[in-house]
Amino acid sequence: MINKQLLSILACPVSKASLTLSDDETELLCTASRLAYPINDGIPVLLEEQARKIGQEEYEALTK
C-alpha cells in the first residue's frame, strides 16, 4: 500500500504529470506519457526503462 500523501507529490519523470494508483495497487499510472510504473515492496520504481507501456484499450478505460 502506497501512502496517499506520497502519491500526491509524485510525478511522472517523463511528462511531469501526476500519477494515479492502479486498481490492484501494483503500479502507478501516467495517462500523459501512457506509462505504468511498478511498485516493488511498497516502493515506486519511477524509471522510464522499468515502466510498461499502457495499451490503447487500457488508456481509453483510464481516461473515461
mmJSON file of the N, C-alpha and C atoms, coordinates in Angstrom:
{"data_MODEL":{"atom_site":{
"group_PDB":["ATOM","ATOM","ATOM","ATOM","ATOM","ATOM","ATOM","ATOM","ATOM","ATOM","ATOM","ATOM","ATOM","ATOM","ATOM","ATOM","ATOM","ATOM","ATOM","ATOM","ATOM","ATOM","ATOM","ATOM","ATOM","ATOM","ATOM","ATOM","ATOM","ATOM","ATOM","ATOM","ATOM","ATOM","ATOM","ATOM","ATOM","ATOM","ATOM","ATOM","ATOM","ATOM","ATOM","ATOM","ATOM","ATOM","ATOM","ATOM","ATOM","ATOM","ATOM","ATOM","ATOM","ATOM","ATOM","ATOM","ATOM","ATOM","ATOM","ATOM","ATOM","ATOM","ATOM","ATOM","ATOM","ATOM","ATOM","ATOM","ATOM","ATOM","ATOM","ATOM","ATOM","ATOM","ATOM","ATOM","ATOM","ATOM","ATOM","ATOM","ATOM","ATOM","ATOM","ATOM","ATOM","ATOM","ATOM","ATOM","ATOM","ATOM","ATOM","ATOM","ATOM","ATOM","ATOM","ATOM","ATOM","ATOM","ATOM","ATOM","ATOM","ATOM","ATOM","ATOM","ATOM","ATOM","ATOM","ATOM","ATOM","ATOM","ATOM","ATOM","ATOM","ATOM","ATOM","ATOM","ATOM","ATOM","ATOM","ATOM","ATOM","ATOM","ATOM","ATOM","ATOM","ATOM","ATOM","ATOM","ATOM","ATOM","ATOM","ATOM","ATOM","ATOM","ATOM","ATOM","ATOM","ATOM","ATOM","ATOM","ATOM","ATOM","ATOM","ATOM","ATOM","ATOM","ATOM","ATOM","ATOM","ATOM","ATOM","ATOM","ATOM","ATOM","ATOM","ATOM","ATOM","ATOM","ATOM","ATOM","ATOM","ATOM","ATOM","ATOM","ATOM","ATOM","ATOM","ATOM","ATOM","ATOM","ATOM","ATOM","ATOM","ATOM","ATOM","ATOM","ATOM","ATOM","ATOM","ATOM","ATOM","ATOM","ATOM","ATOM","ATOM","ATOM","ATOM","ATOM","ATOM","ATOM","ATOM","ATOM"],
"id":[1,2,3,4,5,6,7,8,9,10,11,12,13,14,15,16,17,18,19,20,21,22,23,24,25,26,27,28,29,30,31,32,33,34,35,36,37,38,39,40,41,42,43,44,45,46,47,48,49,50,51,52,53,54,55,56,57,58,59,60,61,62,63,64,65,66,67,68,69,70,71,72,73,74,75,76,77,78,79,80,81,82,83,84,85,86,87,88,89,90,91,92,93,94,95,96,97,98,99,100,101,102,103,104,105,106,107,108,109,110,111,112,113,114,115,116,117,118,119,120,121,122,123,124,125,126,127,128,129,130,131,132,133,134,135,136,137,138,139,140,141,142,143,144,145,146,147,148,149,150,151,152,153,154,155,156,157,158,159,160,161,162,163,164,165,166,167,168,169,170,171,172,173,174,175,176,177,178,179,180,181,182,183,184,185,186,187,188,189,190,191,192],
"type_symbol":["N","C","C","N","C","C","N","C","C","N","C","C","N","C","C","N","C","C","N","C","C","N","C","C","N","C","C","N","C","C","N","C","C","N","C","C","N","C","C","N","C","C","N","C","C","N","C","C","N","C","C","N","C","C","N","C","C","N","C","C","N","C","C","N","C","C","N","C","C","N","C","C","N","C","C","N","C","C","N","C","C","N","C","C","N","C","C","N","C","C","N","C","C","N","C","C","N","C","C","N","C","C","N","C","C","N","C","C","N","C","C","N","C","C","N","C","C","N","C","C","N","C","C","N","C","C","N","C","C","N","C","C","N","C","C","N","C","C","N","C","C","N","C","C","N","C","C","N","C","C","N","C","C","N","C","C","N","C","C","N","C","C","N","C","C","N","C","C","N","C","C","N","C","C","N","C","C","N","C","C","N","C","C","N","C","C","N","C","C","N","C","C"],
"label_atom_id":["N","CA","C","N","CA","C","N","CA","C","N","CA","C","N","CA","C","N","CA","C","N","CA","C","N","CA","C","N","CA","C","N","CA","C","N","CA","C","N","CA","C","N","CA","C","N","CA","C","N","CA","C","N","CA","C","N","CA","C","N","CA","C","N","CA","C","N","CA","C","N","CA","C","N","CA","C","N","CA","C","N","CA","C","N","CA","C","N","CA","C","N","CA","C","N","CA","C","N","CA","C","N","CA","C","N","CA","C","N","CA","C","N","CA","C","N","CA","C","N","CA","C","N","CA","C","N","CA","C","N","CA","C","N","CA","C","N","CA","C","N","CA","C","N","CA","C","N","CA","C","N","CA","C","N","CA","C","N","CA","C","N","CA","C","N","CA","C","N","CA","C","N","CA","C","N","CA","C","N","CA","C","N","CA","C","N","CA","C","N","CA","C","N","CA","C","N","CA","C","N","CA","C","N","CA","C","N","CA","C","N","CA","C","N","CA","C","N","CA","C","N","CA","C"],
"label_alt_id":[null,null,null,null,null,null,null,null,null,null,null,null,null,null,null,null,null,null,null,null,null,null,null,null,null,null,null,null,null,null,null,null,null,null,null,null,null,null,null,null,null,null,null,null,null,null,null,null,null,null,null,null,null,null,null,null,null,null,null,null,null,null,null,null,null,null,null,null,null,null,null,null,null,null,null,null,null,null,null,null,null,null,null,null,null,null,null,null,null,null,null,null,null,null,null,null,null,null,null,null,null,null,null,null,null,null,null,null,null,null,null,null,null,null,null,null,null,null,null,null,null,null,null,null,null,null,null,null,null,null,null,null,null,null,null,null,null,null,null,null,null,null,null,null,null,null,null,null,null,null,null,null,null,null,null,null,null,null,null,null,null,null,null,null,null,null,null,null,null,null,null,null,null,null,null,null,null,null,null,null,null,null,null,null,null,null,null,null,null,null,null,null],
"label_comp_id":["MET","MET","MET","ILE","ILE","ILE","ASN","ASN","ASN","LYS","LYS","LYS","GLN","GLN","GLN","LEU","LEU","LEU","LEU","LEU","LEU","SER","SER","SER","ILE","ILE","ILE","LEU","LEU","LEU","ALA","ALA","ALA","CYS","CYS","CYS","PRO","PRO","PRO","VAL","VAL","VAL","SER","SER","SER","LYS","LYS","LYS","ALA","ALA","ALA","SER","SER","SER","LEU","LEU","LEU","THR","THR","THR","LEU","LEU","LEU","SER","SER","SER","ASP","ASP","ASP","ASP","ASP","ASP","GLU","GLU","GLU","THR","THR","THR","GLU","GLU","GLU","LEU","LEU","LEU","LEU","LEU","LEU","CYS","CYS","CYS","THR","THR","THR","ALA","ALA","ALA","SER","SER","SER","ARG","ARG","ARG","LEU","LEU","LEU","ALA","ALA","ALA","TYR","TYR","TYR","PRO","PRO","PRO","ILE","ILE","ILE","ASN","ASN","ASN","ASP","ASP","ASP","GLY","GLY","GLY","ILE","ILE","ILE","PRO","PRO","PRO","VAL","VAL","VAL","LEU","LEU","LEU","LEU","LEU","LEU","GLU","GLU","GLU","GLU","GLU","GLU","GLN","GLN","GLN","ALA","ALA","ALA","ARG","ARG","ARG","LYS","LYS","LYS","ILE","ILE","ILE","GLY","GLY","GLY","GLN","GLN","GLN","GLU","GLU","GLU","GLU","GLU","GLU","TYR","TYR","TYR","GLU","GLU","GLU","ALA","ALA","ALA","LEU","LEU","LEU","THR","THR","THR","LYS","LYS","LYS"],
"label_asym_id":["A","A","A","A","A","A","A","A","A","A","A","A","A","A","A","A","A","A","A","A","A","A","A","A","A","A","A","A","A","A","A","A","A","A","A","A","A","A","A","A","A","A","A","A","A","A","A","A","A","A","A","A","A","A","A","A","A","A","A","A","A","A","A","A","A","A","A","A","A","A","A","A","A","A","A","A","A","A","A","A","A","A","A","A","A","A","A","A","A","A","A","A","A","A","A","A","A","A","A","A","A","A","A","A","A","A","A","A","A","A","A","A","A","A","A","A","A","A","A","A","A","A","A","A","A","A","A","A","A","A","A","A","A","A","A","A","A","A","A","A","A","A","A","A","A","A","A","A","A","A","A","A","A","A","A","A","A","A","A","A","A","A","A","A","A","A","A","A","A","A","A","A","A","A","A","A","A","A","A","A","A","A","A","A","A","A","A","A","A","A","A","A"],
"label_entity_id":["1","1","1","1","1","1","1","1","1","1","1","1","1","1","1","1","1","1","1","1","1","1","1","1","1","1","1","1","1","1","1","1","1","1","1","1","1","1","1","1","1","1","1","1","1","1","1","1","1","1","1","1","1","1","1","1","1","1","1","1","1","1","1","1","1","1","1","1","1","1","1","1","1","1","1","1","1","1","1","1","1","1","1","1","1","1","1","1","1","1","1","1","1","1","1","1","1","1","1","1","1","1","1","1","1","1","1","1","1","1","1","1","1","1","1","1","1","1","1","1","1","1","1","1","1","1","1","1","1","1","1","1","1","1","1","1","1","1","1","1","1","1","1","1","1","1","1","1","1","1","1","1","1","1","1","1","1","1","1","1","1","1","1","1","1","1","1","1","1","1","1","1","1","1","1","1","1","1","1","1","1","1","1","1","1","1","1","1","1","1","1","1"],
"label_seq_id":[1,1,1,2,2,2,3,3,3,4,4,4,5,5,5,6,6,6,7,7,7,8,8,8,9,9,9,10,10,10,11,11,11,12,12,12,13,13,13,14,14,14,15,15,15,16,16,16,17,17,17,18,18,18,19,19,19,20,20,20,21,21,21,22,22,22,23,23,23,24,24,24,25,25,25,26,26,26,27,27,27,28,28,28,29,29,29,30,30,30,31,31,31,32,32,32,33,33,33,34,34,34,35,35,35,36,36,36,37,37,37,38,38,38,39,39,39,40,40,40,41,41,41,42,42,42,43,43,43,44,44,44,45,45,45,46,46,46,47,47,47,48,48,48,49,49,49,50,50,50,51,51,51,52,52,52,53,53,53,54,54,54,55,55,55,56,56,56,57,57,57,58,58,58,59,59,59,60,60,60,61,61,61,62,62,62,63,63,63,64,64,64],
"pdbx_PDB_ins_code":[null,null,null,null,null,null,null,null,null,null,null,null,null,null,null,null,null,null,null,null,null,null,null,null,null,null,null,null,null,null,null,null,null,null,null,null,null,null,null,null,null,null,null,null,null,null,null,null,null,null,null,null,null,null,null,null,null,null,null,null,null,null,null,null,null,null,null,null,null,null,null,null,null,null,null,null,null,null,null,null,null,null,null,null,null,null,null,null,null,null,null,null,null,null,null,null,null,null,null,null,null,null,null,null,null,null,null,null,null,null,null,null,null,null,null,null,null,null,null,null,null,null,null,null,null,null,null,null,null,null,null,null,null,null,null,null,null,null,null,null,null,null,null,null,null,null,null,null,null,null,null,null,null,null,null,null,null,null,null,null,null,null,null,null,null,null,null,null,null,null,null,null,null,null,null,null,null,null,null,null,null,null,null,null,null,null,null,null,null,null,null,null],
"Cartn_x":[0.842,0.0,0.883,0.601,1.373,0.655,1.411,0.895,0.246,-0.96,-1.697,-0.966,-0.315,0.43,1.62,2.311,3.415,2.902,1.801,1.215,0.893,0.464,0.088,1.286,2.508,3.682,4.505,4.218,4.964,4.491,5.422,5.088,5.826,5.279,5.903,7.225,8.328,9.609,9.69,8.811,8.819,7.989,6.724,5.8,5.638,6.07,5.892,4.433,3.58,2.165,1.964,0.809,0.505,0.283,0.425,0.282,-0.943,-1.549,-2.661,-2.311,-2.862,-2.623,-3.545,-3.003,-3.82,-4.81,-5.868,-6.895,-6.321,-5.346,-4.756,-3.563,-3.263,-2.228,-0.824,-0.567,0.757,1.538,0.858,1.503,1.018,1.861,1.468,1.304,0.173,-0.175,-0.086,0.451,0.505,-0.164,-1.322,-2.019,-1.34,-0.636,0.032,1.134,1.919,3.009,2.65,1.463,0.995,1.975,2.451,3.373,2.811,3.142,2.764,4.048,4.271,5.483,5.193,6.052,5.808,6.037,5.368,5.607,6.148,7.389,8.038,8.222,7.614,7.692,7.323,6.288,5.815,6.611,7.606,8.464,8.212,7.771,7.557,8.892,8.934,10.133,9.849,10.283,9.963,11.09,11.399,12.414,11.721,11.94,11.282,11.584,12.811,13.174,12.528,11.992,11.296,9.78,9.286,7.846,7.352,6.072,5.46,4.561,4.436,3.577,2.124,1.274,-0.158,-0.762,-1.46,-2.087,-3.284,-3.75,-4.841,-6.125,-6.514,-7.748,-7.659,-6.533,-6.338,-6.331,-5.69,-5.645,-7.059,-7.856,-9.222,-10.044,-9.844,-10.559,-10.12,-8.84,-8.331,-8.787,-9.016,-9.359,-10.859,-11.666,-13.129,-13.552],
"Cartn_y":[-1.183,0.0,1.242,2.137,3.367,4.487,5.273,6.375,7.419,7.842,8.814,10.161,10.553,11.812,11.725,10.588,10.385,10.411,9.761,9.73,11.139,12.014,13.371,14.212,13.843,14.628,13.976,12.716,12.043,12.504,12.529,12.905,11.985,11.841,11.041,11.705,10.962,11.556,11.93,11.394,11.682,12.928,12.924,14.02,15.051,14.712,15.56,15.664,14.818,14.8,13.999,14.173,13.427,11.946,11.128,9.683,9.222,8.135,7.531,6.086,5.605,4.239,3.292,2.193,1.203,0.561,-0.018,-0.644,-1.733,-2.475,-3.549,-3.069,-1.766,-1.105,-1.658,-2.135,-2.662,-1.741,-0.673,0.24,1.664,2.605,4.0,4.318,4.904,5.112,6.588,6.831,8.176,8.143,8.8,8.824,9.77,10.782,11.737,11.072,10.229,9.543,8.113,7.68,6.308,5.259,5.495,4.571,4.131,2.891,2.337,1.94,2.573,2.332,1.299,0.292,-0.743,-0.236,-0.888,-0.659,-1.975,-1.973,-3.18,-3.057,-3.964,-3.958,-2.6,-1.964,-0.683,0.521,0.296,1.377,1.602,2.811,3.1,3.141,2.485,2.478,3.417,4.668,5.696,5.845,4.756,4.732,4.392,5.221,5.006,3.623,3.153,1.846,0.672,0.915,-0.124,-0.071,1.0,1.188,0.356,0.018,-0.669,0.32,0.129,0.998,0.602,1.599,1.375,1.257,0.153,-0.097,0.805,0.847,1.74,1.463,0.205,-0.127,0.288,0.005,0.38,1.907,2.588,4.048,4.634,4.112,4.601,4.375,3.237,2.951,3.903,4.261,5.166,6.6,6.993,8.387,8.652,7.672,7.859,8.55],
"Cartn_z":[0.0,0.0,0.0,-0.916,-1.007,-0.252,0.451,1.242,0.326,0.661,-0.162,-0.222,0.853,0.859,-0.101,-0.112,-1.043,-2.477,-2.727,-4.069,-4.572,-3.675,-4.086,-4.524,-4.127,-4.528,-5.632,-5.944,-7.003,-8.375,-9.316,-10.693,-11.648,-12.829,-13.871,-14.263,-14.285,-14.667,-16.148,-16.958,-18.393,-18.7,-18.272,-18.615,-17.502,-16.309,-15.111,-14.685,-15.23,-14.868,-13.584,-12.965,-11.747,-12.073,-11.052,-11.183,-10.415,-10.888,-10.166,-9.851,-8.777,-8.339,-9.099,-9.584,-10.29,-9.314,-9.847,-9.009,-8.102,-8.625,-7.814,-6.982,-7.049,-6.258,-6.504,-7.728,-8.058,-8.992,-9.473,-10.415,-10.197,-10.624,-10.711,-12.179,-12.541,-13.936,-14.322,-15.509,-16.058,-17.427,-17.535,-18.815,-19.8,-19.305,-20.197,-21.011,-20.376,-21.08,-21.474,-21.035,-21.286,-20.759,-19.534,-18.891,-17.541,-17.164,-15.867,-15.144,-14.001,-13.222,-12.136,-11.982,-10.98,-9.555,-8.62,-7.195,-6.65,-6.203,-5.685,-4.179,-3.431,-1.967,-1.384,-1.953,-1.464,-1.936,-2.801,-3.277,-4.768,-5.145,-6.565,-7.318,-8.465,-9.308,-10.48,-10.351,-11.342,-12.361,-13.003,-14.056,-15.368,-16.376,-17.662,-18.225,-18.057,-18.608,-17.861,-16.666,-15.903,-16.114,-16.715,-16.916,-18.096,-18.025,-19.163,-19.881,-21.176,-21.972,-21.759,-21.616,-21.46,-22.859,-23.106,-24.401,-24.641,-25.879,-26.274,-25.483,-25.346,-24.618,-23.158,-22.538,-21.133,-20.986,-21.913,-21.897,-21.991,-22.89,-23.053,-21.783,-21.131,-19.886,-18.779,-18.75,-17.717,-17.91,-19.123,-19.406,-19.466,-19.175,-19.159,-17.899],
"occupancy":[1.0,1.0,1.0,1.0,1.0,1.0,1.0,1.0,1.0,1.0,1.0,1.0,1.0,1.0,1.0,1.0,1.0,1.0,1.0,1.0,1.0,1.0,1.0,1.0,1.0,1.0,1.0,1.0,1.0,1.0,1.0,1.0,1.0,1.0,1.0,1.0,1.0,1.0,1.0,1.0,1.0,1.0,1.0,1.0,1.0,1.0,1.0,1.0,1.0,1.0,1.0,1.0,1.0,1.0,1.0,1.0,1.0,1.0,1.0,1.0,1.0,1.0,1.0,1.0,1.0,1.0,1.0,1.0,1.0,1.0,1.0,1.0,1.0,1.0,1.0,1.0,1.0,1.0,1.0,1.0,1.0,1.0,1.0,1.0,1.0,1.0,1.0,1.0,1.0,1.0,1.0,1.0,1.0,1.0,1.0,1.0,1.0,1.0,1.0,1.0,1.0,1.0,1.0,1.0,1.0,1.0,1.0,1.0,1.0,1.0,1.0,1.0,1.0,1.0,1.0,1.0,1.0,1.0,1.0,1.0,1.0,1.0,1.0,1.0,1.0,1.0,1.0,1.0,1.0,1.0,1.0,1.0,1.0,1.0,1.0,1.0,1.0,1.0,1.0,1.0,1.0,1.0,1.0,1.0,1.0,1.0,1.0,1.0,1.0,1.0,1.0,1.0,1.0,1.0,1.0,1.0,1.0,1.0,1.0,1.0,1.0,1.0,1.0,1.0,1.0,1.0,1.0,1.0,1.0,1.0,1.0,1.0,1.0,1.0,1.0,1.0,1.0,1.0,1.0,1.0,1.0,1.0,1.0,1.0,1.0,1.0,1.0,1.0,1.0,1.0,1.0,1.0],
"B_iso_or_equiv":[0.0,0.0,0.0,0.0,0.0,0.0,0.0,0.0,0.0,0.0,0.0,0.0,0.0,0.0,0.0,0.0,0.0,0.0,0.0,0.0,0.0,0.0,0.0,0.0,0.0,0.0,0.0,0.0,0.0,0.0,0.0,0.0,0.0,0.0,0.0,0.0,0.0,0.0,0.0,0.0,0.0,0.0,0.0,0.0,0.0,0.0,0.0,0.0,0.0,0.0,0.0,0.0,0.0,0.0,0.0,0.0,0.0,0.0,0.0,0.0,0.0,0.0,0.0,0.0,0.0,0.0,0.0,0.0,0.0,0.0,0.0,0.0,0.0,0.0,0.0,0.0,0.0,0.0,0.0,0.0,0.0,0.0,0.0,0.0,0.0,0.0,0.0,0.0,0.0,0.0,0.0,0.0,0.0,0.0,0.0,0.0,0.0,0.0,0.0,0.0,0.0,0.0,0.0,0.0,0.0,0.0,0.0,0.0,0.0,0.0,0.0,0.0,0.0,0.0,0.0,0.0,0.0,0.0,0.0,0.0,0.0,0.0,0.0,0.0,0.0,0.0,0.0,0.0,0.0,0.0,0.0,0.0,0.0,0.0,0.0,0.0,0.0,0.0,0.0,0.0,0.0,0.0,0.0,0.0,0.0,0.0,0.0,0.0,0.0,0.0,0.0,0.0,0.0,0.0,0.0,0.0,0.0,0.0,0.0,0.0,0.0,0.0,0.0,0.0,0.0,0.0,0.0,0.0,0.0,0.0,0.0,0.0,0.0,0.0,0.0,0.0,0.0,0.0,0.0,0.0,0.0,0.0,0.0,0.0,0.0,0.0,0.0,0.0,0.0,0.0,0.0,0.0],
"pdbx_formal_charge":[null,null,null,null,null,null,null,null,null,null,null,null,null,null,null,null,null,null,null,null,null,null,null,null,null,null,null,null,null,null,null,null,null,null,null,null,null,null,null,null,null,null,null,null,null,null,null,null,null,null,null,null,null,null,null,null,null,null,null,null,null,null,null,null,null,null,null,null,null,null,null,null,null,null,null,null,null,null,null,null,null,null,null,null,null,null,null,null,null,null,null,null,null,null,null,null,null,null,null,null,null,null,null,null,null,null,null,null,null,null,null,null,null,null,null,null,null,null,null,null,null,null,null,null,null,null,null,null,null,null,null,null,null,null,null,null,null,null,null,null,null,null,null,null,null,null,null,null,null,null,null,null,null,null,null,null,null,null,null,null,null,null,null,null,null,null,null,null,null,null,null,null,null,null,null,null,null,null,null,null,null,null,null,null,null,null,null,null,null,null,null,null],
"auth_seq_id":[1,1,1,2,2,2,3,3,3,4,4,4,5,5,5,6,6,6,7,7,7,8,8,8,9,9,9,10,10,10,11,11,11,12,12,12,13,13,13,14,14,14,15,15,15,16,16,16,17,17,17,18,18,18,19,19,19,20,20,20,21,21,21,22,22,22,23,23,23,24,24,24,25,25,25,26,26,26,27,27,27,28,28,28,29,29,29,30,30,30,31,31,31,32,32,32,33,33,33,34,34,34,35,35,35,36,36,36,37,37,37,38,38,38,39,39,39,40,40,40,41,41,41,42,42,42,43,43,43,44,44,44,45,45,45,46,46,46,47,47,47,48,48,48,49,49,49,50,50,50,51,51,51,52,52,52,53,53,53,54,54,54,55,55,55,56,56,56,57,57,57,58,58,58,59,59,59,60,60,60,61,61,61,62,62,62,63,63,63,64,64,64],
"auth_comp_id":["MET","MET","MET","ILE","ILE","ILE","ASN","ASN","ASN","LYS","LYS","LYS","GLN","GLN","GLN","LEU","LEU","LEU","LEU","LEU","LEU","SER","SER","SER","ILE","ILE","ILE","LEU","LEU","LEU","ALA","ALA","ALA","CYS","CYS","CYS","PRO","PRO","PRO","VAL","VAL","VAL","SER","SER","SER","LYS","LYS","LYS","ALA","ALA","ALA","SER","SER","SER","LEU","LEU","LEU","THR","THR","THR","LEU","LEU","LEU","SER","SER","SER","ASP","ASP","ASP","ASP","ASP","ASP","GLU","GLU","GLU","THR","THR","THR","GLU","GLU","GLU","LEU","LEU","LEU","LEU","LEU","LEU","CYS","CYS","CYS","THR","THR","THR","ALA","ALA","ALA","SER","SER","SER","ARG","ARG","ARG","LEU","LEU","LEU","ALA","ALA","ALA","TYR","TYR","TYR","PRO","PRO","PRO","ILE","ILE","ILE","ASN","ASN","ASN","ASP","ASP","ASP","GLY","GLY","GLY","ILE","ILE","ILE","PRO","PRO","PRO","VAL","VAL","VAL","LEU","LEU","LEU","LEU","LEU","LEU","GLU","GLU","GLU","GLU","GLU","GLU","GLN","GLN","GLN","ALA","ALA","ALA","ARG","ARG","ARG","LYS","LYS","LYS","ILE","ILE","ILE","GLY","GLY","GLY","GLN","GLN","GLN","GLU","GLU","GLU","GLU","GLU","GLU","TYR","TYR","TYR","GLU","GLU","GLU","ALA","ALA","ALA","LEU","LEU","LEU","THR","THR","THR","LYS","LYS","LYS"],
"auth_asym_id":["A","A","A","A","A","A","A","A","A","A","A","A","A","A","A","A","A","A","A","A","A","A","A","A","A","A","A","A","A","A","A","A","A","A","A","A","A","A","A","A","A","A","A","A","A","A","A","A","A","A","A","A","A","A","A","A","A","A","A","A","A","A","A","A","A","A","A","A","A","A","A","A","A","A","A","A","A","A","A","A","A","A","A","A","A","A","A","A","A","A","A","A","A","A","A","A","A","A","A","A","A","A","A","A","A","A","A","A","A","A","A","A","A","A","A","A","A","A","A","A","A","A","A","A","A","A","A","A","A","A","A","A","A","A","A","A","A","A","A","A","A","A","A","A","A","A","A","A","A","A","A","A","A","A","A","A","A","A","A","A","A","A","A","A","A","A","A","A","A","A","A","A","A","A","A","A","A","A","A","A","A","A","A","A","A","A","A","A","A","A","A","A"],
"auth_atom_id":["N","CA","C","N","CA","C","N","CA","C","N","CA","C","N","CA","C","N","CA","C","N","CA","C","N","CA","C","N","CA","C","N","CA","C","N","CA","C","N","CA","C","N","CA","C","N","CA","C","N","CA","C","N","CA","C","N","CA","C","N","CA","C","N","CA","C","N","CA","C","N","CA","C","N","CA","C","N","CA","C","N","CA","C","N","CA","C","N","CA","C","N","CA","C","N","CA","C","N","CA","C","N","CA","C","N","CA","C","N","CA","C","N","CA","C","N","CA","C","N","CA","C","N","CA","C","N","CA","C","N","CA","C","N","CA","C","N","CA","C","N","CA","C","N","CA","C","N","CA","C","N","CA","C","N","CA","C","N","CA","C","N","CA","C","N","CA","C","N","CA","C","N","CA","C","N","CA","C","N","CA","C","N","CA","C","N","CA","C","N","CA","C","N","CA","C","N","CA","C","N","CA","C","N","CA","C","N","CA","C","N","CA","C","N","CA","C","N","CA","C","N","CA","C"],
"pdbx_PDB_model_num":[1,1,1,1,1,1,1,1,1,1,1,1,1,1,1,1,1,1,1,1,1,1,1,1,1,1,1,1,1,1,1,1,1,1,1,1,1,1,1,1,1,1,1,1,1,1,1,1,1,1,1,1,1,1,1,1,1,1,1,1,1,1,1,1,1,1,1,1,1,1,1,1,1,1,1,1,1,1,1,1,1,1,1,1,1,1,1,1,1,1,1,1,1,1,1,1,1,1,1,1,1,1,1,1,1,1,1,1,1,1,1,1,1,1,1,1,1,1,1,1,1,1,1,1,1,1,1,1,1,1,1,1,1,1,1,1,1,1,1,1,1,1,1,1,1,1,1,1,1,1,1,1,1,1,1,1,1,1,1,1,1,1,1,1,1,1,1,1,1,1,1,1,1,1,1,1,1,1,1,1,1,1,1,1,1,1,1,1,1,1,1,1]
}}}
